[in-house]
């Protein structure tokens, strides 16, 4: 029986020494942090005041509950922030992608559609303006040529009228001849030469007047038959001249009609060219306005892309900082929770009256 009691006492003493060593270790661990030191002060003060142990236990347990609630709230808030961050990142990345697509599509439309269309319209306008300028040159040249042709017509008619008058003079002279003197014959021959000088060598009357001169220079003017032949030849020549005047006058009238019709055609072409230029100018103005609008849209979307990229970078940096704060805060709460649980274990130990800080 004594042996059993002795063994029991030894066991109690050994347990007490183990508990004492454990308490010393816990106390040393608590003293490593400011929060642990504060708890040790609390335990020491409570021990010195001789307050109920349960009251201290309740206080530490309440502190532990508060820490657990704050840690849970920290986890919840960070999870909410993480969800918001992920949603914002997805949204910004989508905005960036949409902006890039808009910029690329707009630039593609400008390069492959609107810029070539503008160049095509401008080329068309330049070409039609060239046609219009050629049209006016042709118009001016046609007027100049017509004026020259009319002047030539008037000169030729005047020449033929002079020839007709000279023929009339020659006929009158022949009619007055009964027994012509040499002087009268010379005068008649000179009249024929005068007619020849008034008829251009290219005129179809020139061969006829030359034949008359040859006839008059070799004939006996005292012979009435000879005179009659010469008069008939002169009348035939005069009729031919009048016919030529009539032909030239008719041709001049037709030339005037043709000229006016040609000028009218040129005017119609000119106005059609102007209508084409006006329509093309309207298209060019509309195309330029479309280009300006799309360039403005492209530049705005490029600016949006830069803005979204900056916002994404800022969000990532901000979230990284908040993650660091969360991690540090969580670690701190975890350490304080561990320290509080150690303090609770210390308070619940058999004897903590010797706790000193």
C-alpha positions in Angstrom: 0.0 0.0 0.0 2.8 2.4 0.9 4.5 1.5 -2.4 1.4 2.4 -4.3 1.1 5.8 -2.5 4.7 6.5 -3.2 4.4 5.8 -6.9 1.3 8.1 -7.1 3.2 10.9 -5.4 6.1 10.5 -7.8 3.7 10.6 -10.8 1.9 13.7 -9.5 5.3 15.4 -9.0 6.4 14.4 -12.4 3.2 15.7 -14.0 3.6 19.0 -12.2 7.1 19.4 -13.5 6.0 18.6 -17.1 3.1 21.1 -16.8 5.5 23.6 -15.4 7.9 23.2 -18.3 5.0 23.4 -20.8 3.7 26.6 -19.2 7.2 28.1 -19.4 7.4 27.2 -23.1 3.9 28.7 -23.8 4.8 31.8 -21.8 8.1 32.2 -23.8 6.1 31.7 -27.1 3.6 34.4 -26.1 6.3 36.9 -25.2 7.7 36.7 -28.7 5.0 39.1 -30.1 3.5 42.4 -28.9 0.1 40.9 -29.0 1.3 37.9 -26.8 2.9 40.2 -24.4 -0.3 42.2 -24.1 -2.2 38.9 -23.3 0.5 38.0 -20.7 0.0 41.4 -19.1 -3.7 40.8 -19.0 -3.2 37.4 -17.3 -0.7 38.8 -14.9 -2.9 41.7 -13.9 -5.9 39.4 -13.5 -3.8 37.1 -11.3 -2.6 40.0 -9.2 -6.1 41.2 -8.8 -7.3 37.8 -7.8 -10.2 37.9 -10.2 -12.2 34.8 -11.1 -10.4 32.6 -13.6 -13.6 31.9 -15.6 -14.0 35.6 -16.2 -10.5 35.7 -17.8 -11.2 32.6 -19.8 -14.5 34.1 -21.1 -12.6 37.3 -22.1 -10.0 35.4 -24.0 -12.6 33.2 -25.7 -14.5 36.3 -26.7 -11.3 37.7 -28.1 -10.8 34.4 -30.0 -14.3 34.6 -31.4 -13.8 38.2 -32.5 -10.6 37.2 -34.3 -12.3 34.3 -36.0 -15.2 36.6 -37.1 -12.8 39.2 -38.4 -10.8 36.5 -40.2 -14.0 35.2 -41.7 -15.1 38.7 -42.7 -11.6 39.3 -44.2 -11.9 36.1 -46.2 -15.4 37.0 -47.3 -14.5 40.6 -48.3 -11.4 39.4 -50.2 -13.5 36.8 -52.0 -16.0 39.5 -53.0 -13.1 41.8 -54.1 -11.6 38.9 -56.1 -14.9 38.2 -57.8 -15.2 41.9 -58.6 -11.6 42.0 -59.9 -12.0 39.0 -62.1 -15.3 40.4 -63.5 -13.6 43.7 -64.1 -10.6 42.1 -65.7 -12.8 40.1 -68.1 -14.9 43.2 -68.9 -11.8 45.3 -69.6 -10.1 42.6 -71.6 -13.3 42.3 -73.7 -13.5 46.1 -74.1 -9.8 46.1 -75.2 -10.5 43.3 -77.7 -13.6 45.1 -79.0 -11.6 48.3 -79.4 -8.8 46.5 -81.3 -11.4 44.9 -83.6 -13.0 48.2 -84.2 -9.7 49.9 -85.0 -8.6 47.1 -87.3 -12.0 46.8 -89.1 -12.2 50.6 -89.5 -8.7 50.8 -90.9 -9.4 47.9 -93.2 -12.5 49.7 -94.5 -10.5 52.9 -95.0 -7.6 51.2 -96.8 -9.5 48.8 -99.0 -12.7 50.7 -99.7 -13.0 54.4 -98.9 -9.5 55.6 -99.8 -9.5 53.7 -103.2 -13.1 55.0 -103.8 -12.0 58.6 -103.1 -9.0 58.2 -105.5 -11.3 56.6 -108.1 -13.8 59.4 -107.9 -11.1 62.1 -108.0 -9.6 60.4 -111.1 -13.0 60.4 -112.7 -13.5 64.1 -111.9 -10.0 65.0 -113.3 -10.7 63.0 -116.5 -14.0 64.6 -117.1 -12.5 68.0 -116.5 -10.0 67.1 -119.1 -12.8 66.1 -121.5 -14.5 69.4 -120.7 -11.4 71.4 -121.4 -10.9 69.6 -124.7 -14.6 70.3 -125.5 -14.0 74.0 -125.1 -10.9 73.9 -127.2 -12.8 72.2 -130.0 -15.6 74.8 -129.5 -13.2 77.7 -129.9 -11.4 76.1 -132.8 -14.7 75.4 -134.5 -15.7 79.1 -134.2 -12.3 80.2 -135.5 -12.4 77.8 -138.5 -16.0 78.9 -139.3 -14.9 82.6 -139.2 -12.0 81.8 -141.5 -14.3 79.8 -143.8 -16.9 82.6 -143.9 -14.2 85.1 -144.7 -13.0 82.9 -147.5 -16.6 82.6 -148.7 -17.1 86.3 -148.7 -13.8 86.9 -150.5 -14.6 84.3 -153.1 -18.1 85.7 -153.7 -16.8 89.2 -153.9 -14.2 87.9 -156.5 -16.9 86.2 -158.5 -19.2 89.3 -158.3 -16.3 91.4 -159.6 -15.8 88.9 -162.4 -19.5 89.1 -163.2 -19.4 92.9 -163.3 -16.3 92.7 -165.6 -18.2 90.2 -167.9 -21.1 92.7 -168.0 -18.6 95.4 -168.9 -17.1 93.2 -171.7 -20.6 92.4 -173.0 -21.5 96.0 -173.0 -18.3 96.8 -174.8 -18.9 94.1 -177.4 -22.5 95.4 -178.0 -21.1 98.8 -178.8 -18.7 97.4 -181.4 -19.7 97.8 -185.1 -16.5 98.5 -186.8 -14.1 98.1 -183.9 -10.8 99.9 -183.8 -7.6 98.5 -182.6 -8.0 100.5 -179.4 -11.4 99.1 -178.7 -10.2 95.6 -179.3 -7.3 96.2 -176.9 -9.7 97.5 -174.4 -11.9 94.4 -174.7 -8.8 92.1 -174.4 -7.7 94.1 -171.3 -11.2 93.6 -169.8 -10.8 89.9 -170.3 -7.4 90.0 -168.6 -9.0 92.0 -165.8 -11.5 89.2 -165.3 -8.7 86.7 -165.3 -6.9 88.6 -162.6 -10.0 88.5 -160.5 -10.5 84.8 -160.9 -8.1 82.7 -158.7 -6.1 80.2 -160.6 -7.7 77.4 -158.4 -11.2 78.5 -159.4 -13.0 76.2 -161.8 -13.7 79.4 -163.9 -10.0 79.9 -164.6 -9.7 77.5 -167.6 -12.8 79.1 -169.2 -11.6 82.6 -169.0 -8.2 81.6 -170.4 -9.9 80.0 -173.3 -11.9 83.3 -173.9 -8.7 85.3 -173.9 -7.1 83.0 -176.4 -10.2 83.2 -178.6 -10.4 87.0 -178.4 -6.7 87.4 -179.3 -7.0 85.5 -182.5 -10.3 86.6 -184.0 -11.4 89.2 -186.4 -13.8 91.4 -184.4 -15.3 92.9 -187.6 -16.9 89.5 -188.3 -20.3 89.4 -186.7 -20.2 85.6 -186.4 -17.0 85.9 -184.4 -18.5 88.5 -182.2 -21.6 86.3 -181.6 -19.4 83.4 -180.6 -17.5 85.6 -178.2 -20.7 87.0 -176.7 -22.1 83.5 -176.3 -18.9 82.4 -174.6 -19.0 85.4 -172.3 -22.7 84.7 -171.4 -21.9 81.1 -170.8 -19.0 82.1 -168.6 -21.2 84.6 -166.7 -23.9 82.0 -166.1 -21.2 79.6 -164.8 -20.0 82.3 -162.4 -23.5 83.0 -161.2 -24.0 79.3 -160.7 -20.8 79.1 -158.7 -21.9 82.0 -156.6 -25.2 80.3 -155.9 -23.5 77.0 -155.1 -21.1 78.8 -152.7 -24.0 80.6 -151.1 -25.9 77.4 -150.6 -22.8 75.6 -149.3 -22.2 78.5 -146.9 -25.8 78.3 -145.6 -25.3 74.5 -145.1 -22.0 75.1 -143.4 -23.6 77.6 -141.0 -26.3 75.0 -140.2 -23.7 72.3 -139.7 -21.5 74.6 -137.6 -24.4 75.6 -135.4 -25.4 72.0 -134.9 -21.8 71.1 -134.1 -21.6 73.9 -131.5 -24.9 72.7 -130.0 -23.5 69.2 -129.8 -20.4 70.5 -128.1 -22.5 72.5 -125.7 -24.6 69.4 -124.9 -21.4 67.4 -124.3 -20.0 70.2 -122.1 -23.2 70.3 -120.0 -23.2 66.5 -119.7 -19.6 66.6 -118.6 -20.6 69.2 -116.0 -23.4 67.0 -114.7 -21.0 64.1 -114.4 -18.6 66.4 -112.5 -21.4 67.6 -110.2 -22.5 64.0 -109.4 -19.0 62.9 -108.8 -18.3 65.9 -106.6 -21.4 65.0 -104.5 -20.0 61.4 -104.2 -16.6 62.7 -103.4 -18.0 65.0 -100.7 -20.0 62.1 -99.2 -17.0 59.8 -99.3 -14.8 62.4 -97.6 -17.4 62.9 -94.9 -17.5 59.2 -94.4 -13.7 59.0 -94.3 -13.6 61.8 -91.7 -16.3 60.1 -89.6 -14.5 56.7 -89.7 -11.1 58.3 -89.0 -12.6 60.0 -86.0 -14.2 56.7 -84.9 -11.0 54.8 -85.4 -9.0 57.4 -83.3 -11.6 57.4 -80.6 -11.6 53.6 -80.4 -7.8 53.7 -80.3 -8.0 56.1 -77.4 -10.5 53.8 -75.8 -8.1 50.9 -76.2 -5.4 52.9 -74.4 -7.8 53.9 -71.7 -9.0 50.4 -71.1 -5.4 49.1 -71.1 -4.4 51.7 -68.5 -7.5 50.9 -66.4 -6.6 47.2 -66.6 -3.0 47.8 -65.6 -4.3 50.0 -62.7 -6.8 47.4 -61.6 -4.1 44.6 -61.7 -1.7 46.7 -59.7 -4.4 47.7 -57.2 -5.5 44.1 -56.8 -2.0 43.0 -56.3 -1.5 45.6 -53.5 -4.9 44.6 -52.0 -3.8 40.9 -52.2 -0.6 41.7 -50.3 -2.6 43.6 -47.7 -5.1 40.7 -47.4 -2.3 38.2 -47.1 -0.5 40.2 -44.5 -3.7 40.9 -42.5 -4.7 37.2 -42.7 -1.3 36.1 -41.5 -1.5 38.6 -38.7 -5.0 37.5 -37.7 -3.8 33.9 -37.8 -0.9 34.6 -35.6 -3.0 36.5 -33.1 -5.6 33.7 -33.1 -2.8 31.2 -32.4 -1.4 33.4 -29.6 -4.9 33.8 -28.2 -5.4 30.1 -28.2 -2.1 29.6 -26.4 -3.1 32.3 -23.9 -6.4 30.5 -23.3 -4.5 27.2 -22.7 -2.3 29.0 -20.3 -5.2 30.4 -18.4 -6.9 27.1 -18.2 -3.7 25.5 -16.8 -3.6 24.4 -13.1 -1.6 27.4 -11.8 -0.6 30.6 -13.6 -0.1 32.7 -10.5 3.6 32.8 -11.2 3.2 34.3 -14.7 5.6 37.3 -15.1 6.2 39.4 -18.2 
